[in-house]
Amino acid sequence: MSNLPQLRTLNNGVEIPELGLGLWQTPESKSANIVYEALKIGYRHFDSAQWYNNEKGVAKGIKRWLKEDPKNNKRKDVFFTSKIKDPDHGYEKTKQTIKNSLEQIKGISYIDLMLIHSPQSNKALRLGTWKALQEAVDEGVIKSIGVSNFAVPHIQEILKWDEMTIKPVINQVEINPWLTRKEIVNFCHKNGIEVEAYSPLTRGKKLNDPILVKIAKKYGKEPAQILIKWSIQKGFIVLPKTTHEERLLANIDVFDFTISDEDIAQMTHDDEYQVFCSWDPTTYRG
Ligand SMILES: NC(=O)c1ccc[n+]([C@@H]2O[C@H](COP(=O)([O-])OP(=O)(O)OC[C@H]3O[C@@H](n4cnc5c(N)ncnc54)[C@H](OP(=O)(O)O)[C@@H]3O)[C@@H](O)[C@H]2O)c1
């Protein structure tokens, strides 16, 4: 493998690897091992969540790697993300749920990024959650905070709030060549908010698309690798998930080629809105 993921700088100066391992539906029993194997081949960014029930396993995999070679394997080089689940929105509940997450990841000391997993509550509860997250950053137990599945009005709510002391650094949303979400992406980028592309492999559902397969053949790559590279070339931080070691290697081996502008245009379907995930909370209004 030639290169590893580059670092992007968030609007608070913190660096984040442009490719991270997705961990939704990775069982707790498998997560420690897959994270440890991923670290050995160059992954440094892990996308967990309270809903995934694997924060503890992910932290266990990171701790194993740190212990193995303390001179070279440093906590500061690993980026761990979790997400606040919707029933825990609101100031008090979020304070408590952050404590629970910190308890789960004991031994890796802090959470690099905590996102509000979805906007599915109401304005008062979302802002209460944001307040608790800001305090956690001030306390040093969380380094950066952001949102997920937020549409423009949800983000504006935080940006316009007079108690906002910390801006979201990231909005994590489902993005792929058939779901490009131009309005959300343009708004985020204009406001210095990085966009993370989740379900970037379309959960496997578009890997046989004829145009994608043709482009993959042209570059001598797999369709999954082309989708990952599409996200990176479009400016997104990308989060492919796998529980298979051979796919771990393939999914990070995407830094020795560039897709031409012409081929990017050919595979991009701005006029479509194909959701492959089981939810789309960006459409939630309330
Ligand atoms: N914030 C949110 O609401 C939200 C929602 C969804 C996802 N996410 C995040 O984004 C991550 C990725 O999204 P996702 O898990 O929905 O789906 P995804 O990454 O689009 O696709 C994962 C599927 O593709 C398969 N796969 C992986 N690498 C492959 C390869 N090289 N060739 C062929 N198939 C391959 C995986 O199978 P195997 O595992 O069997 O290899 C799995 O079935 C999640 O894990 C999570 O961290 C966030």
The ligand as a Tripos MOL2 file, in Angstrom:
@<TRIPOS>MOLECULE
LIG
   48    52     1     0     0
SMALL
NO_CHARGES

@<TRIPOS>ATOM
      1 N1        -24.7040    9.0400   11.7930 N.am      1 LIG1
      2 C1        -25.5340    8.1220   11.3290 C.2       1 LIG1
      3 O1        -26.7490    8.2090   11.4700 O.2       1 LIG1
      4 C2        -24.9540    6.9440   10.5950 C.ar      1 LIG1
      5 C3        -25.8040    6.0910    9.8840 C.ar      1 LIG1
      6 C4        -25.2410    5.0400    9.1790 C.ar      1 LIG1
      7 C5        -23.8650    4.8610    9.1780 C.ar      1 LIG1
      8 N2        -23.0560    5.6870    9.9180 N.ar      1 LIG1
      9 C6        -21.5850    5.4820    9.9980 C.3       1 LIG1
     10 O2        -21.0540    5.2520    8.7030 O.3       1 LIG1
     11 C7        -20.4490    3.9710    8.6670 C.3       1 LIG1
     12 C8        -20.5700    3.3350    7.2910 C.3       1 LIG1
     13 O3        -21.8910    3.1940    6.8820 O.3       1 LIG1
     14 P1        -22.6540    1.7810    6.8140 P.3       1 LIG1
     15 O4        -22.1120    0.8560    7.8260 O.co2     1 LIG1
     16 O5        -24.1010    2.1020    6.8500 O.co2     1 LIG1
     17 O6        -22.3980    1.2360    5.3690 O.3       1 LIG1
     18 P2        -21.2640    1.2560    4.2200 P.3       1 LIG1
     19 O7        -19.9400    1.5680    4.7680 O.co2     1 LIG1
     20 O8        -21.8210    2.0510    3.1050 O.co2     1 LIG1
     21 O9        -21.3210   -0.2620    3.7560 O.3       1 LIG1
     22 C9        -21.0080   -1.3130    4.6010 C.3       1 LIG1
     23 C10       -21.3620   -2.6110    3.8670 C.3       1 LIG1
     24 O10       -20.4650   -2.7840    2.7550 O.3       1 LIG1
     25 C11       -19.7440   -4.0160    2.9210 C.3       1 LIG1
     26 N3        -18.3640   -3.7670    2.4540 N.ar      1 LIG1
     27 C12       -17.3810   -3.1130    3.1190 C.ar      1 LIG1
     28 N4        -16.2610   -3.0450    2.3780 N.ar      1 LIG1
     29 C13       -16.5300   -3.6840    1.2140 C.ar      1 LIG1
     30 C14       -15.7600   -3.9740    0.0580 C.ar      1 LIG1
     31 N5        -14.4850   -3.5730   -0.0650 N.pl3     1 LIG1
     32 N6        -16.3590   -4.6690   -0.9570 N.ar      1 LIG1
     33 C15       -17.6320   -5.0770   -0.8430 C.ar      1 LIG1
     34 N7        -18.4150   -4.8340    0.2290 N.ar      1 LIG1
     35 C16       -17.8620   -4.1440    1.2600 C.ar      1 LIG1
     36 C17       -19.8250   -4.3440    4.4040 C.3       1 LIG1
     37 O11       -19.7860   -5.7330    4.6200 O.3       1 LIG1
     38 P3        -18.8310   -6.4230    5.7140 P.3       1 LIG1
     39 O12       -18.9220   -5.6520    6.9880 O.co2     1 LIG1
     40 O13       -19.4240   -7.7890    5.8160 O.co2     1 LIG1
     41 O14       -17.4770   -6.4040    5.1160 O.co2     1 LIG1
     42 C18       -21.2040   -3.7940    4.7640 C.3       1 LIG1
     43 O15       -22.2190   -4.7290    4.4090 O.3       1 LIG1
     44 C19       -21.2120    3.1980    9.7630 C.3       1 LIG1
     45 O16       -20.6060    1.9900   10.1030 O.3       1 LIG1
     46 C20       -21.2470    4.2440   10.8310 C.3       1 LIG1
     47 O17       -20.0010    4.3760   11.4720 O.3       1 LIG1
     48 C21       -23.5950    6.7290   10.6000 C.ar      1 LIG1
@<TRIPOS>BOND
     1     1     2 1
     2     2     3 2
     3     2     4 1
     4     4     5 ar
     5     4    48 ar
     6     5     6 ar
     7     6     7 ar
     8     7     8 ar
     9     8     9 1
    10     8    48 ar
    11     9    10 1
    12     9    46 1
    13    10    11 1
    14    11    12 1
    15    11    44 1
    16    12    13 1
    17    13    14 1
    18    14    15 2
    19    14    16 1
    20    14    17 1
    21    17    18 1
    22    18    19 2
    23    18    20 1
    24    18    21 1
    25    21    22 1
    26    22    23 1
    27    23    24 1
    28    23    42 1
    29    24    25 1
    30    25    26 1
    31    25    36 1
    32    26    27 ar
    33    26    35 ar
    34    27    28 ar
    35    28    29 ar
    36    29    30 ar
    37    29    35 ar
    38    30    31 1
    39    30    32 ar
    40    32    33 ar
    41    33    34 ar
    42    34    35 ar
    43    36    37 1
    44    36    42 1
    45    37    38 1
    46    38    39 2
    47    38    40 1
    48    38    41 1
    49    42    43 1
    50    44    45 1
    51    44    46 1
    52    46    47 1
@<TRIPOS>SUBSTRUCTURE
     1 LIG1         1 GROUP 0 **** ****
